[in-house]
């Protein structure tokens, strides 16, 4: 008997993944690009829009907008991603722009699949650029920030241990948190970073509370003690009463928080599925644009609005 394996009776061609975009950008007239999302008039006054405008003026368009053809209208395209970029190009008087043309009829914003730059990642980018010889003035002009702010971002992680940085590297942790961590010794920095990551709370308020609760011997610069100041029994009793009242308030909020988040999650999931239907989005854009704007805002939520006090926006959205 032969030990050779049997010959296959049929051959199946290898499955080649379908590309979501054309292989090359297409030059499109800006006037022929139709946005699917209505932007608020005040958006042009935002820092994010000003950064995009300055960046395009100084270094050009880094990331091309994503579009999909309009059925039955040759040369016209729906704008899937890059609304602020297109608005900036219009304000700069540009007539044409290179775009990524989607082959799938997908109305999701591709920015939803992009991780925003964290404070740590932003610092790394600025450090790499300045070490390559780019001046703070040029970086500030491209990002719409002052040279002083660029220098502050360059020094952001000075005095913060590598372990704490690693814990907060890919989070939405505001830059001001690192200024507070710098006031603690390395072991305490790690403890605070672990507490924030464990609770998924990266707010400056929590960092300030943890700094205030840090013993003097765990601070980078110990607090000056004043032995003559004594805390009275009355003050301690009042503090205990206030703490008990605060705990009661927190309990009330916790009781309502769970159901509210559940409802929001269900609504968000339903709207996300609804907005994946191109026909529905086109109908809303034509007949109920204000509803479309609010639905998209809810579907694109990645965290509760009060999650952080500060965030680093992408340069070109």
C-alpha positions in Angstrom: 0.0 0.0 0.0 1.3 3.4 -0.9 2.1 5.8 2.0 1.6 8.8 -0.3 -1.3 11.1 0.7 -4.2 11.0 -1.7 -4.4 13.6 -4.4 -7.0 16.4 -3.8 -10.0 15.9 -6.0 -10.7 19.6 -6.4 -8.8 22.9 -6.0 -10.2 25.9 -4.3 -8.7 29.3 -5.2 -7.3 31.2 -2.3 -9.8 33.7 -0.9 -8.6 37.2 -1.5 -9.9 39.8 1.0 -11.9 42.5 -0.7 -10.4 45.9 -0.4 -12.6 48.6 1.3 -11.1 51.3 -0.9 -9.7 51.9 -4.4 -6.0 51.3 -4.5 -5.2 54.9 -5.4 -6.7 58.3 -4.3 -9.0 60.0 -6.7 -8.9 63.8 -7.4 -12.4 65.2 -6.7 -13.8 68.7 -6.9 -14.5 69.9 -3.4 -17.9 71.3 -4.5 -19.0 67.7 -5.6 -18.4 66.3 -2.1 -21.7 66.0 -0.2 -21.4 65.7 3.6 -23.5 63.2 5.5 -23.1 65.0 8.8 -24.3 68.5 9.4 -21.6 70.5 11.3 -22.6 73.1 13.8 -21.7 76.7 12.7 -19.7 77.2 15.9 -17.3 74.3 15.0 -15.1 76.7 13.1 -14.4 78.6 16.3 -13.2 75.5 18.0 -9.5 74.8 18.8 -9.7 71.5 16.9 -10.8 73.3 13.7 -8.1 76.0 14.0 -5.5 73.2 14.4 -6.6 71.5 11.3 -6.6 74.8 9.4 -3.1 75.7 10.5 -1.8 72.2 9.9 -3.1 72.2 6.3 -1.7 75.6 5.6 1.8 74.6 7.0 2.3 71.0 6.0 -0.6 70.2 3.6 -3.3 67.6 3.9 -1.9 64.6 5.8 -4.9 62.2 5.7 -7.2 62.3 2.6 -11.0 62.4 3.2 -13.0 59.1 2.7 -15.9 59.3 0.2 -18.3 56.9 -1.5 -20.0 57.5 -4.9 -23.5 59.0 -5.1 -25.7 56.5 -7.0 -26.9 58.0 -10.3 -24.8 61.2 -10.0 -21.5 60.8 -11.9 -18.6 62.7 -10.3 -20.5 63.3 -7.0 -19.5 61.6 -3.7 -20.9 61.3 -0.2 -18.4 62.3 2.5 -17.8 59.5 5.0 -14.9 60.9 7.0 -13.0 64.2 7.1 -15.8 66.8 7.4 -13.6 69.3 9.2 -10.8 68.8 6.7 -13.1 69.5 3.8 -14.5 72.6 5.5 -11.0 73.8 6.0 -10.1 73.2 2.3 -13.2 75.3 1.4 -12.1 78.1 3.6 -8.6 78.0 2.1 -10.1 78.3 -1.4 -9.0 74.8 -2.6 -11.0 73.5 -5.6 -9.9 69.9 -5.7 -8.7 67.3 -3.2 -7.4 63.7 -3.3 -9.8 61.3 -1.7 -10.0 57.7 -0.6 -13.0 56.2 -2.5 -14.8 53.5 -0.6 -15.9 50.4 -2.5 -18.3 49.4 0.2 -21.5 51.3 0.9 -20.5 51.9 4.5 -21.7 55.1 6.3 -19.7 54.6 9.4 -17.2 57.3 10.3 -13.8 55.7 9.8 -12.6 57.9 12.7 -14.6 55.5 14.9 -11.9 52.9 14.1 -9.1 55.2 14.9 -7.6 55.5 18.4 -7.1 59.1 19.4 -3.6 60.3 20.4 -3.2 60.0 24.2 -1.2 62.5 26.1 1.7 60.1 26.2 1.6 59.4 22.5 1.4 63.2 21.8 4.5 63.7 24.0 6.4 61.0 22.1 5.4 62.6 18.8 6.6 66.0 19.8 9.8 64.7 21.4 10.6 62.8 18.2 10.0 65.8 16.0 12.0 68.2 18.2 14.9 65.8 18.5 14.9 65.6 14.7 15.4 69.3 14.5 11.9 70.7 14.2 11.6 73.9 16.2 8.9 74.5 18.8 7.8 77.5 16.7 7.2 75.4 13.6 5.4 72.7 15.5 3.3 75.3 17.3 2.3 76.8 13.9 1.4 73.4 12.5 -0.7 72.4 15.5 -2.2 75.8 16.2 -0.5 76.0 19.6 1.9 78.4 21.2 5.7 77.5 21.3 5.4 77.6 25.2 2.6 74.9 25.0 4.7 72.8 22.7 7.7 73.0 25.2 5.4 72.1 28.1 4.2 69.0 26.1 7.8 68.2 25.4 8.6 68.1 29.1 5.3 66.4 30.1 6.8 63.1 31.3 9.8 64.5 33.0 9.9 63.1 36.6 7.3 60.4 35.9 8.5 56.8 36.2 8.3 54.5 33.2 5.9 52.0 35.0 3.3 54.8 35.6 3.7 56.0 32.0 3.2 52.4 30.7 -0.1 52.1 32.7 -1.5 55.4 31.3 0.1 55.2 27.8 -3.1 54.2 25.8 -5.7 55.9 28.0 -7.6 59.2 27.8 -5.6 60.5 30.7 -5.3 64.4 30.5 -1.9 66.0 30.5 -2.5 67.7 33.8 -2.6 64.3 35.6 1.1 63.9 34.8 1.9 67.3 36.4 0.3 65.9 39.6 2.1 62.6 39.4 5.4 64.4 39.1 4.8 65.6 42.7 4.9 62.0 44.0 7.7 59.5 44.4 7.8 56.6 41.8 6.1 54.0 44.0 3.2 56.3 44.8 3.0 57.2 41.1 2.5 53.6 40.2 -0.1 53.1 42.9 -2.1 56.2 41.7 -1.8 55.1 38.0 -3.1 51.6 39.0 -6.0 53.1 40.9 -7.0 55.3 38.0 -6.7 52.5 35.5 -8.6 50.0 37.8 -11.5 52.5 38.2 -11.3 53.7 34.5 -11.3 57.2 35.9 -8.5 59.4 34.6 -9.9 62.8 35.6 -7.7 65.5 37.1 -10.2 65.7 40.0 -9.4 62.1 41.0 -5.6 62.7 40.6 -5.8 65.8 42.9 -7.7 63.8 45.5 -5.1 61.1 45.4 -2.3 63.6 45.7 -4.0 65.2 48.7 -4.3 61.7 50.3 -0.6 60.9 49.7 1.5 60.8 52.9 4.2 63.4 53.1 7.0 60.8 53.0 5.7 59.6 49.5 5.9 63.1 48.0 8.8 64.2 45.8 8.9 67.3 48.0 7.6 66.7 51.5 5.0 69.1 52.9 6.2 71.4 55.7 4.7 70.2 58.9 3.3 72.7 61.4 3.1 70.9 64.8 1.5 73.8 66.5 -1.7 73.4 64.4 -3.9 70.8 66.1 -7.2 69.4 64.7 -10.0 69.7 67.2 -12.4 66.9 68.1 -15.2 69.1 66.9 -13.6 69.4 63.4 -13.1 65.7 63.2 -16.8 65.0 64.1 -18.0 67.6 61.5 -15.7 65.9 58.9 -17.2 62.5 59.7 -20.7 63.8 59.3 -19.9 65.4 56.0 -18.3 62.2 54.8 -21.4 60.1 55.8 -23.6 62.6 53.9 -21.4 62.3 50.9 -21.4 58.5 51.0 -25.2 58.6 51.1 -25.3 60.9 48.0 -22.9 58.6 46.2 -25.2 55.6 47.0 -28.2 57.4 45.5 -26.2 58.2 42.4 -25.0 54.6 42.1 -28.6 53.3 42.3 -29.6 55.5 39.3 -26.4 55.1 37.4 -26.7 51.5 36.4 -30.1 51.6 34.7 -29.2 54.9 33.0 -26.0 53.5 31.5 -27.9 50.4 30.4 -30.5 52.4 28.6 -27.9 54.6 27.0 -26.0 51.5 25.9 -29.1 49.9 24.3 -30.0 53.2 22.5 -26.4 53.7 21.3 -26.3 50.1 19.9 -29.6 50.5 18.1 -28.6 53.9 16.6 -25.2 52.5 15.5 -27.0 49.7 13.7 -29.5 52.1 12.2 -26.9 54.5 10.9 -25.1 51.6 9.2 -27.9 51.6 6.7 -27.0 54.0 3.9 -30.6 54.4 2.8 -31.7 55.5 6.3 -28.8 58.0 6.6 -29.6 59.6 3.2 -33.2 59.9 4.1 -32.4 61.5 7.4 -29.8 63.9 5.8 -32.4 65.0 3.3 -35.6 65.2 5.5 -34.4 65.4 9.2 -30.8 66.6 9.3 -31.2 67.8 12.9 -32.2 64.2 14.0 -29.2 62.8 12.0 -26.8 65.1 13.8 -28.1 64.1 17.2 -28.2 60.4 16.3 -24.6 60.5 15.1 -23.5 62.2 18.3 -25.0 59.5 20.4 -23.7 56.6 18.2 -20.2 58.0 18.3 -20.0 58.3 22.1 -16.9 56.5 23.4 -17.3 57.7 27.0 -19.6 59.7 29.2 -19.4 63.5 28.5 -18.0 64.2 31.9 -15.3 61.5 31.8 -12.3 63.8 31.5 -11.6 67.5 31.9 -9.1 67.7 29.0 -8.4 65.7 25.9 -5.8 65.8 23.1 -7.6 66.0 19.8 -6.3 64.6 16.6 -4.6 67.2 14.4 -6.6 66.4 11.2 -10.0 64.9 11.9 
